[in-house]
């Protein structure tokens, strides 16, 4: 069966670019950071309370935290060319049991965070007259229904719709906005699922390529959309799901 992309294939695609990856402490975020570094970028990863000292602190729910971070990056490096909105939380439970606080928090991180970070970076790029690329991480859950992930799916659908509007609004400024929608991936957000006997096997059976995804499967598509190789692509959603959406 097909394996994850060789990191060497990405060499040079992002040379000279400064990239910000939110949610860098998670499985997919860390994979995106590695891939962007392998592609030649200067990468700054952020998290809310990172354990890794290489990850900087930024609360994507708070505009002051975001603005301060963006100003800091611009002061240090003179640019911020690419934003990858990857920070996310999930709520996996019966919809009748989801609390108001859980609903508000998942939207604050996943949707509000994506908007505020995009807005802050776009403002600086527009003021500087520079082009840029924003890549938003959605999910196959934006397109299929699962009873246990209603809140999460709602946020991912919102991210996709928001991205369409951002692509139209920011296109005249040379800022592209695209979406990567992973399928079932081996990640920290999915760890609880695999504690239930049979879940891993069921998920694998529902994926035409016959295996679950890895961060290394998602990251190359992010690099492509961040790079000048996709200079005429904006407002697109790329499903990196092993074909799972076609079986849904």
C-alpha positions in Angstrom: 0.0 0.0 0.0 1.2 3.6 -0.6 3.5 5.0 2.1 4.0 8.5 3.4 5.9 11.0 1.3 9.7 11.1 1.5 10.6 14.4 3.3 13.4 14.8 0.7 10.8 15.6 -2.0 10.0 18.8 -0.2 13.6 20.2 -0.2 13.7 23.9 -1.2 10.0 24.5 -1.6 9.9 27.1 1.2 13.4 28.4 1.2 13.5 32.0 2.5 10.0 31.9 3.9 8.9 32.5 7.5 6.2 30.1 8.6 4.0 30.2 11.7 2.3 26.9 12.7 -0.3 27.0 15.5 -0.9 23.9 17.6 2.7 22.8 17.0 2.8 20.5 20.0 0.2 18.1 18.6 0.9 15.2 16.3 -0.1 16.8 13.0 1.3 20.2 14.0 4.7 18.8 14.8 4.7 16.9 11.5 3.9 20.2 9.7 6.8 22.0 11.5 9.2 19.2 10.5 8.1 19.3 6.9 8.3 23.0 6.6 11.8 23.0 8.1 12.8 20.2 5.6 11.4 22.5 2.8 13.8 25.2 3.9 11.6 27.5 5.9 12.2 29.3 9.1 9.4 27.9 11.2 7.9 29.2 14.5 5.6 26.8 16.2 3.2 27.9 18.9 1.0 26.3 21.6 -1.0 27.3 24.6 1.2 25.6 27.2 3.9 23.8 25.3 6.3 21.3 26.9 8.8 21.6 24.1 11.0 24.7 24.7 11.2 25.2 20.9 7.5 26.0 20.8 6.5 29.5 21.7 3.4 30.5 23.7 0.4 32.1 21.9 -3.2 31.8 22.9 -5.2 31.7 19.6 -8.3 32.6 21.6 -6.9 36.0 22.5 -6.3 38.8 20.0 -3.8 40.6 22.2 -1.7 37.4 22.5 -1.9 36.9 18.8 -1.0 40.5 17.9 1.9 40.5 20.3 3.3 37.3 18.8 2.9 38.5 15.2 4.6 41.8 16.0 7.4 39.8 17.7 7.9 37.6 14.6 7.9 40.5 12.3 10.4 42.4 14.5 12.7 39.3 14.6 12.6 38.2 11.0 11.1 41.1 9.0 8.3 39.0 7.5 5.7 36.3 8.2 5.0 34.7 4.8 2.9 31.6 5.7 0.4 30.9 8.4 -0.8 27.3 9.1 -3.9 27.4 11.4 -3.6 23.9 12.9 -4.5 24.6 16.6 -7.6 22.5 17.5 -9.4 20.8 20.4 -12.2 18.2 20.1 -15.2 17.1 22.0 -16.1 13.5 21.5 -19.3 12.6 23.3 -23.0 12.2 23.0 -24.5 15.5 21.8 -27.0 15.4 24.7 -24.0 15.5 27.1 -22.0 18.4 25.5 -21.9 21.3 27.8 -22.2 25.0 26.9 -18.7 25.6 28.1 -17.4 22.8 25.9 -19.2 24.2 22.9 -17.9 27.7 23.5 -14.3 26.5 24.0 -14.1 24.4 20.9 -15.4 27.2 18.8 -13.1 29.7 20.5 -10.0 27.6 19.7 -10.9 26.1 16.3 -13.0 28.9 14.7 -12.3 32.1 16.5 -8.6 31.2 16.7 -8.4 30.5 12.9 -10.1 33.9 12.2 -8.0 36.0 14.6 -4.7 34.5 13.5 -5.6 34.9 9.8 -6.7 38.5 10.4 -3.6 39.5 12.3 -1.2 38.0 9.7 -3.2 39.4 6.8 -3.2 42.9 8.3 0.6 42.9 8.5 1.0 41.4 5.0 -1.4 44.0 3.5 0.3 46.9 5.3 3.7 45.7 4.0 2.4 45.1 0.5 3.6 41.5 0.6 1.9 38.3 -0.7 1.4 35.4 1.6 -0.3 32.0 2.1 -2.7 30.8 4.8 -3.4 27.1 5.1 -6.2 26.1 7.4 -6.5 22.6 8.8 -10.1 21.3 8.6 -11.2 17.6 8.7 -13.2 15.1 6.8 -15.6 15.6 9.6 -16.7 18.8 7.9 -18.2 16.7 5.1 -19.5 13.5 6.9 -21.7 13.0 9.9 -20.7 11.3 13.1 -22.9 11.3 16.2 -20.1 11.7 18.6 -18.3 14.6 16.9 -21.1 17.1 16.2 -19.4 20.1 17.9 -16.0 19.3 16.3 -17.6 18.8 12.8 -19.4 22.1 13.2 -16.1 24.0 13.8 -14.4 22.3 10.8 -17.3 23.2 8.5 -17.1 26.8 9.7 -13.4 26.8 9.0 -13.9 25.7 5.4 -16.7 28.2 4.8 -14.6 31.0 6.4 -11.7 30.0 4.2 -13.7 30.5 1.0 -14.6 34.0 2.1 -11.0 34.8 3.2 -9.7 33.6 -0.2 -12.0 36.0 -2.0 -11.4 38.9 0.3 -7.6 38.5 0.4 -6.9 37.4 -3.1 -6.6 41.0 -4.4 -3.8 41.5 -1.9 -1.9 38.4 -3.2 -2.7 36.4 -0.1 -3.9 32.8 -0.8 -6.1 30.8 1.5 -6.5 27.1 1.2 -7.7 24.2 3.4 -6.3 20.7 4.1 -8.9 18.3 5.4 -7.3 15.1 6.8 -9.2 11.8 7.2 -8.6 9.5 10.1 -5.0 10.2 11.3 -2.9 8.7 14.1 -2.8 11.8 16.3 -3.2 13.0 19.9 -6.8 14.1 19.1 -7.7 10.5 18.1 -5.9 8.7 20.9 -9.1 8.1 23.0 -10.8 6.4 20.0 -8.2 3.6 19.9 -8.9 2.6 23.4 -12.2 1.1 22.3 -11.7 -2.5 20.9 -12.3 -2.7 17.2 -12.3 1.0 16.4 -8.9 1.0 14.7 -9.9 -2.0 12.5 -13.2 -0.3 11.5 -11.5 2.9 10.6 -8.9 1.1 8.5 -11.6 -0.9 6.7 -13.4 2.3 5.8 -10.2 3.7 4.1 -9.7 2.6 0.5 -5.9 2.9 0.8 -6.0 0.4 3.6 -4.3 2.2 6.4 -4.8 5.2 8.8 -3.1 8.4 8.0 0.1 9.8 9.5 1.2 13.4 10.1 3.8 12.7 7.4 0.8 12.2 5.0 -0.8 15.5 5.8 2.3 17.8 6.0 3.5 17.6 2.3 0.1 18.9 1.1 0.4 21.8 3.6 3.9 22.5 2.2 2.7 22.5 -1.3 -0.2 24.9 -0.6 2.2 27.2 1.4 4.7 27.2 -1.5 4.9 29.1 -4.7 4.2 25.8 -6.5 0.5 26.5 -5.8 0.6 30.2 -6.7 -2.7 30.0 -8.7 -4.5 27.9 -6.1 -6.8 29.6 -3.5 -10.1 28.8 -2.0 -9.5 25.1 -2.4 -10.1 22.2 0.0 -7.8 19.3 -0.4 -8.9 16.1 1.3 -5.9 14.0 2.5 -7.9 11.0 3.7 -6.8 7.9 1.9 -10.1 8.0 -0.1 -12.3 7.7 2.9 -14.7 10.5 1.9 -15.7 8.6 -1.2 -16.9 5.7 1.0 -18.9 7.9 3.4 
